[in-house]
Amino acid sequence: MRWWIGARRAGFTVPLALATFLLPLLAVQNIRVALPSLIGSPQIALTLFVPVPLVACLMHLLESRVPAPEDSGVRPVARYDAALVTAVAVAALCCALLVNALGGTQEAAAAGRNVLFLTGLLLLGHTLFGPSAVMVPVAWLVLVVGIGFRGNVPRWWTVVPQSAHDVPAAAVSLLMFAAGLTALIFAPRKAS
């Protein structure tokens, strides 16, 4: 287990990932900007983009592997990776809920939910595209900004800009996260 934590550089990367999530979340939680899209200029909360550095750090964690020993060994490295990703995502969700409780803004809670959704997208993309899957959550956000709004109202399929109290968005986020973890554990690993 010690070699795995060292190979993943978790002692440095995990605190960095949480800091890159928490600090921008505190800075932009009430800010909305008009972004150009194909169907107007919706007012979008900047907290929509706060999970991106955290998700990029998670991809860095997953890609800092030592392929030969991990592929030939008998330790359940994929399960270790899934536990690490789950711990980071849950810690980010807890940070977002704490910011929500202290600041009273719903955008923080929605950002925590979005961490789960975008991490699930990342993990599903990782099984298909490898390291370049870090762009899958970014592509989703670009798609949402580009065609995901009717005026200032997000469409039902967008998930990430929905309010913090939106139960279907929370359910989809949990399902996406569970699907991503399942793919991480059971998909065959490719040598880098």
C-alpha positions as CSV (number, residue, x, y, z in Angstrom):
1,M,0.0,0.0,0.0
2,R,2.9,2.4,0.8
3,W,4.4,2.0,-2.7
4,W,1.0,2.6,-4.3
5,I,0.5,5.9,-2.3
6,G,4.1,6.9,-3.3
7,A,3.6,6.1,-6.9
8,R,0.3,8.1,-7.0
9,R,2.0,11.0,-5.2
10,A,-1.2,11.1,-3.1
11,G,0.4,12.9,-0.2
12,F,1.0,15.9,-2.3
13,T,-1.6,15.7,-5.0
14,V,-4.7,15.1,-2.8
15,P,-4.3,18.3,-0.7
16,L,-3.4,20.2,-3.8
17,A,-6.6,18.9,-5.5
18,L,-8.8,19.9,-2.6
19,A,-7.2,23.3,-2.4
20,T,-7.7,23.9,-6.1
21,F,-11.4,23.2,-5.5
22,L,-12.0,25.0,-2.2
23,L,-10.2,28.2,-2.8
24,P,-11.9,29.1,-6.2
25,L,-15.2,27.9,-4.7
26,L,-14.8,30.5,-1.9
27,A,-13.8,33.2,-4.3
28,V,-16.5,32.8,-7.0
29,Q,-19.5,31.4,-5.3
30,N,-21.9,34.3,-5.9
31,I,-20.6,35.5,-9.3
32,R,-22.5,35.0,-12.5
33,V,-21.3,35.9,-15.9
34,A,-22.9,36.1,-19.3
35,L,-21.1,33.6,-21.6
36,P,-21.7,33.5,-25.4
37,S,-23.5,30.4,-26.6
38,L,-25.1,29.3,-29.8
39,I,-28.5,30.2,-28.6
40,G,-28.0,33.4,-26.6
41,S,-25.9,34.7,-23.7
42,P,-27.1,32.9,-20.5
43,Q,-26.0,34.1,-17.0
44,I,-23.9,31.2,-15.8
45,A,-22.5,30.8,-12.2
46,L,-18.7,30.6,-12.3
47,T,-18.9,27.8,-9.8
48,L,-19.8,25.6,-12.8
49,F,-16.1,25.5,-13.7
50,V,-14.6,25.1,-10.2
51,P,-14.5,21.3,-10.3
52,V,-12.3,21.2,-13.4
53,P,-8.9,21.6,-11.6
54,L,-9.9,18.9,-9.1
55,V,-10.9,16.5,-11.9
56,A,-7.6,17.2,-13.6
57,C,-5.7,16.4,-10.4
58,L,-7.7,13.1,-10.2
59,M,-6.5,12.2,-13.7
60,H,-3.0,13.0,-12.8
61,L,-3.3,10.7,-9.8
62,L,-4.6,7.9,-12.0
63,E,-2.0,8.4,-14.6
64,S,1.0,8.4,-12.2
65,R,1.1,4.7,-12.2
66,V,4.0,2.2,-12.6
67,P,2.5,0.0,-15.3
68,A,4.7,-3.1,-15.2
69,P,4.5,-3.9,-11.5
70,E,0.9,-2.9,-11.3
71,D,-0.2,-4.9,-14.3
72,S,1.7,-8.0,-13.2
73,G,1.0,-7.8,-9.5
74,V,-1.7,-9.4,-7.5
75,R,-2.7,-6.4,-5.4
76,P,-6.1,-4.9,-6.2
77,V,-4.6,-1.6,-7.6
78,A,-7.9,-0.7,-9.4
79,R,-9.8,-0.9,-6.1
80,Y,-7.1,1.2,-4.4
81,D,-7.5,3.8,-7.1
82,A,-11.3,3.7,-6.8
83,A,-11.0,4.2,-3.0
84,L,-8.7,7.2,-3.5
85,V,-11.0,8.8,-6.1
86,T,-14.0,8.2,-3.8
87,A,-12.2,9.7,-0.9
88,V,-11.2,12.8,-2.8
89,A,-14.7,13.3,-4.3
90,V,-16.4,12.8,-1.0
91,A,-14.0,15.3,0.7
92,A,-14.7,17.8,-2.1
93,L,-18.4,17.3,-1.6
94,C,-18.0,17.8,2.2
95,C,-16.0,21.0,1.6
96,A,-18.7,22.3,-0.7
97,L,-21.5,21.5,1.8
98,L,-19.5,23.2,4.5
99,V,-19.1,26.4,2.3
100,N,-22.8,26.1,1.6
101,A,-23.6,26.0,5.3
102,L,-21.3,28.8,6.2
103,G,-22.0,31.1,3.3
104,G,-25.6,30.3,2.6
105,T,-25.1,30.0,-1.1
106,Q,-26.6,27.1,-3.1
107,E,-23.9,27.3,-5.8
108,A,-21.4,25.7,-3.5
109,A,-23.6,22.7,-2.9
110,A,-24.2,22.4,-6.6
111,A,-20.4,22.5,-7.2
112,G,-20.0,19.6,-4.8
113,R,-22.6,17.6,-6.7
114,N,-20.9,18.5,-10.0
115,V,-17.6,17.0,-8.7
116,L,-19.4,13.6,-8.6
117,F,-20.8,14.0,-12.1
118,L,-17.7,15.3,-13.7
119,T,-15.5,12.7,-12.0
120,G,-17.8,9.9,-13.2
121,L,-17.5,11.4,-16.8
122,L,-13.7,11.4,-16.4
123,L,-13.6,7.8,-15.2
124,L,-15.8,6.6,-18.0
125,G,-13.7,8.6,-20.5
126,H,-10.5,7.2,-19.0
127,T,-11.5,3.7,-20.0
128,L,-12.0,4.8,-23.6
129,F,-9.5,7.5,-24.2
130,G,-6.8,7.1,-21.5
131,P,-5.0,10.2,-20.3
132,S,-6.7,12.5,-22.8
133,A,-10.0,11.8,-21.0
134,V,-9.2,14.9,-18.9
135,M,-10.9,16.8,-21.7
136,V,-14.2,14.9,-21.4
137,P,-15.5,16.9,-18.4
138,V,-14.3,20.1,-20.1
139,A,-16.1,19.2,-23.3
140,W,-19.3,18.6,-21.3
141,L,-19.0,22.0,-19.8
142,V,-18.5,23.6,-23.2
143,L,-21.5,21.7,-24.6
144,V,-23.6,22.9,-21.7
145,V,-22.6,26.5,-22.2
146,G,-23.0,26.2,-25.9
147,I,-26.4,24.7,-26.2
148,G,-27.6,23.8,-22.7
149,F,-29.7,26.8,-21.9
150,R,-33.0,28.2,-23.0
151,G,-32.6,31.9,-22.1
152,N,-31.2,31.6,-18.5
153,V,-33.0,28.3,-17.8
154,P,-30.8,25.2,-18.1
155,R,-32.2,22.3,-20.1
156,W,-33.0,19.1,-18.2
157,W,-30.1,17.0,-19.6
158,T,-27.3,19.5,-18.6
159,V,-27.1,18.3,-15.0
160,V,-24.3,20.7,-13.9
161,P,-26.1,24.0,-14.0
162,Q,-29.2,22.7,-12.2
163,S,-29.9,24.1,-8.7
164,A,-28.5,22.4,-5.6
165,H,-32.0,21.1,-4.7
166,D,-32.6,19.4,-8.0
167,V,-33.2,15.7,-7.1
168,P,-32.9,14.3,-10.7
169,A,-29.5,16.1,-11.1
170,A,-28.3,14.6,-7.8
171,A,-29.5,11.1,-8.8
172,V,-27.8,11.4,-12.2
173,S,-24.6,12.6,-10.6
174,L,-24.5,9.7,-8.2
175,L,-25.2,7.2,-11.1
176,M,-22.5,8.8,-13.2
177,F,-20.1,8.5,-10.4
178,A,-21.0,4.9,-9.7
179,A,-20.7,4.0,-13.4
180,G,-17.2,5.7,-13.5
181,L,-16.0,3.8,-10.4
182,T,-17.3,0.6,-11.9
183,A,-15.4,1.3,-15.1
184,L,-12.3,2.1,-13.2
185,I,-12.4,-1.1,-11.3
186,F,-13.4,-3.6,-14.0
187,A,-12.1,-2.1,-17.3
188,P,-8.9,-3.7,-18.5
189,R,-5.9,-1.5,-17.9
190,K,-3.8,-0.5,-20.8
191,A,0.0,-0.1,-20.5
192,S,0.9,3.6,-20.8
